[in-house]
Amino acid sequence: MSDAVEEIVNLGDRSYSVVVGHGVLPHAQNMIPSSARRVAIVTQDGIPTKYIPSFAGVDVSTHIIGAGESHKTLSTIERLCREFSQAGLTRGDVVVAVGGGMVTDVAGFAAASYHRGIPVVHVATSLLAMIDAAVGGKTGVNIAEGKNLVGAYWQPHGVVCEMDALDTLPEREMRCGLGEMAKYHFIVREDLSSLSMVDRIARCVRIKADIVSADEREGGIRALLNYGHTLAHALEIATDFSIAHGEAVAVGLLYAAHLANRMGRIDEARVDEHYEVVHGLYGLRHALPNGITPDQLIIDMGRDKKAIDSITFVLDSATGLEVVTGISDTKIREALTDLMTRLG
Ligand SMILES: NC(=O)c1ccc[n+]([C@@H]2O[C@H](COP(=O)([O-])OP(=O)(O)OC[C@H]3O[C@@H](n4cnc5c(N)ncnc54)[C@H](O)[C@@H]3O)[C@@H](O)[C@H]2O)c1
């Protein structure tokens, strides 16, 4: 095995390791429970099979799910559970997800549901899954009424972040991960740019692990992980998901900075820092899609599933990020104008 960085998600007797590095697939063998006699691999056709770990001393079955959000459904969960049953999986056995965030969300939910919960190990092959989706135990699927509306908290037994997999990750998917990575700079108010990619991924995992350990079920600080996401979700809805999630988050981070500035929470220099990280460090220079109006975005921001009685934002301040509600339409509009003016 090559050099690896290991981070622990501390959750008492459900604590687990996240191993980050090149050539780290063999760590998956140590993450499966000793009771396992069968391993059910859940993956997608587009993911090279070289990222599927080998397991000794167990029977292995492979289960392919479709790519794209349209396959992130309850019918996929039913099919997987039926296949697990046909493969003879029992409560002592294990599911191993090999893929991006869609695979870890779906396989994680299938594992949480099958026999009322069997162990799952995630092998993250996309940047977004490594620094976000595979860590923290949120699993779920979409229904017609909304994304990720049905799911469960189900912590994995371990996570392997195989960085060799980034070599084949399509560029657009890489940008999705970079959008989320930019977010972590502002959560901890640190410049992560001096770190190597392995250390930067490990640092993002550590930040997420600390947040999850403190607030597993999003009663408080876990909501800070939604920084930049209020406008991002609205942009995804307004463009019928033609804008990639990470591209939308990149724009959403800049908007959140303008809004915080309009509310007197941060100064212009801090707004500029947002542009330096998003545009400069991560090269995420996305304009607002053509034809999108402030009115449309305000309506779509109100549809966010986290909005309770007003649009909810995570906003920066001198002391860090906070969840903020009850912002006037005027400020929301002014900040949209600031964003549109600056993006040109
Ligand atoms: N559970 C959470 O906490 C959480 C957090 C953020 C996002 N998510 C979810 O994650 C999903 C997005 O994840 P994603 O950005 O990884 O997208 P994805 O899983 O849909 O993967 C994108 C595409 O890249 C392919 N791919 C993945 N790894 C590859 C590799 N190494 N080489 C070649 N192709 C590869 C996939 O097959 C897919 O076609 C969404 O469904 C989102 O809701 C979950």
The ligand as an SDF file (V2000), in Angstrom:
LIG
                    3D

 44 48  0  0  0  0  0  0  0  0999 V2000
  -24.6970   12.4130    1.1700 N   0  0  0  0  0  0  0  0  0  0  0  0
  -24.1510   13.6030    1.1440 C   0  0  0  0  0  0  0  0  0  0  0  0
  -23.7390   14.1540    2.1810 O   0  0  0  0  0  0  0  0  0  0  0  0
  -23.9970   14.2920   -0.1670 C   0  0  0  0  0  0  0  0  0  0  0  0
  -23.2540   15.4940   -0.2370 C   0  0  0  0  0  0  0  0  0  0  0  0
  -23.0860   16.1010   -1.4800 C   0  0  0  0  0  0  0  0  0  0  0  0
  -23.6460   15.5190   -2.6140 C   0  0  0  0  0  0  0  0  0  0  0  0
  -24.3600   14.3540   -2.5000 N   0  0  0  0  0  0  0  0  0  0  0  0
  -24.9160   13.7040   -3.7040 C   0  0  0  0  0  0  0  0  0  0  0  0
  -23.8400   13.3140   -4.5320 O   0  0  0  0  0  0  0  0  0  0  0  0
  -24.3010   13.2320   -5.8850 C   0  0  0  0  0  0  0  0  0  0  0  0
  -23.2840   13.8770   -6.7870 C   0  0  0  0  0  0  0  0  0  0  0  0
  -22.0820   13.1580   -6.6630 O   0  0  0  0  0  0  0  0  0  0  0  0
  -20.9400   13.2710   -7.7640 P   0  0  0  0  0  0  0  0  0  0  0  0
  -20.6580   14.7040   -8.0350 O   0  0  0  0  0  0  0  0  0  0  0  0
  -19.8470   12.3880   -7.3430 O   0  0  0  0  0  0  0  0  0  0  0  0
  -21.6690   12.7650   -9.0830 O   0  0  0  0  0  0  0  0  0  0  0  0
  -22.0320   11.2840   -9.5970 P   0  0  0  0  0  0  0  0  0  0  0  0
  -21.9150   10.2920   -8.5410 O   0  0  0  0  0  0  0  0  0  0  0  0
  -23.3390   11.4140  -10.2940 O   0  0  0  0  0  0  0  0  0  0  0  0
  -20.8680   11.0240  -10.6560 O   0  0  0  0  0  0  0  0  0  0  0  0
  -20.8030   11.8000  -11.8140 C   0  0  0  0  0  0  0  0  0  0  0  0
  -20.3930   10.9520  -13.0210 C   0  0  0  0  0  0  0  0  0  0  0  0
  -19.0140   10.6460  -12.9170 O   0  0  0  0  0  0  0  0  0  0  0  0
  -18.8120    9.2340  -13.0710 C   0  0  0  0  0  0  0  0  0  0  0  0
  -17.6320    8.8970  -12.3010 N   0  0  0  0  0  0  0  0  0  0  0  0
  -17.4800    8.9060  -10.9410 C   0  0  0  0  0  0  0  0  0  0  0  0
  -16.2160    8.6150  -10.6330 N   0  0  0  0  0  0  0  0  0  0  0  0
  -15.5540    8.4130  -11.7940 C   0  0  0  0  0  0  0  0  0  0  0  0
  -14.2060    8.1180  -12.1160 C   0  0  0  0  0  0  0  0  0  0  0  0
  -13.2620    8.0270  -11.1870 N   0  0  0  0  0  0  0  0  0  0  0  0
  -13.8770    7.9560  -13.4220 N   0  0  0  0  0  0  0  0  0  0  0  0
  -14.8150    8.1140  -14.3910 C   0  0  0  0  0  0  0  0  0  0  0  0
  -16.1090    8.4300  -14.1510 N   0  0  0  0  0  0  0  0  0  0  0  0
  -16.4550    8.5780  -12.8590 C   0  0  0  0  0  0  0  0  0  0  0  0
  -20.1140    8.6260  -12.5930 C   0  0  0  0  0  0  0  0  0  0  0  0
  -20.2990    7.3380  -13.1220 O   0  0  0  0  0  0  0  0  0  0  0  0
  -21.1340    9.6270  -13.1060 C   0  0  0  0  0  0  0  0  0  0  0  0
  -21.4450    9.3710  -14.4510 O   0  0  0  0  0  0  0  0  0  0  0  0
  -25.6570   13.9100   -5.9200 C   0  0  0  0  0  0  0  0  0  0  0  0
  -26.6480   12.9260   -6.0610 O   0  0  0  0  0  0  0  0  0  0  0  0
  -25.7570   14.6070   -4.5630 C   0  0  0  0  0  0  0  0  0  0  0  0
  -27.0920   14.6840   -4.1170 O   0  0  0  0  0  0  0  0  0  0  0  0
  -24.5270   13.7360   -1.3100 C   0  0  0  0  0  0  0  0  0  0  0  0
  1  2  1  0
  2  3  2  0
  2  4  1  0
  4  5  1  0
  4 44  2  0
  5  6  2  0
  6  7  1  0
  7  8  2  0
  8  9  1  0
  8 44  1  0
  9 10  1  0
  9 42  1  0
 10 11  1  0
 11 12  1  0
 11 40  1  0
 12 13  1  0
 13 14  1  0
 14 15  2  0
 14 16  1  0
 14 17  1  0
 17 18  1  0
 18 19  2  0
 18 20  1  0
 18 21  1  0
 21 22  1  0
 22 23  1  0
 23 24  1  0
 23 38  1  0
 24 25  1  0
 25 26  1  0
 25 36  1  0
 26 27  1  0
 26 35  1  0
 27 28  2  0
 28 29  1  0
 29 30  1  0
 29 35  2  0
 30 31  1  0
 30 32  2  0
 32 33  1  0
 33 34  2  0
 34 35  1  0
 36 37  1  0
 36 38  1  0
 38 39  1  0
 40 41  1  0
 40 42  1  0
 42 43  1  0
M  CHG  2   8   1  16  -1
M  END
$$$$
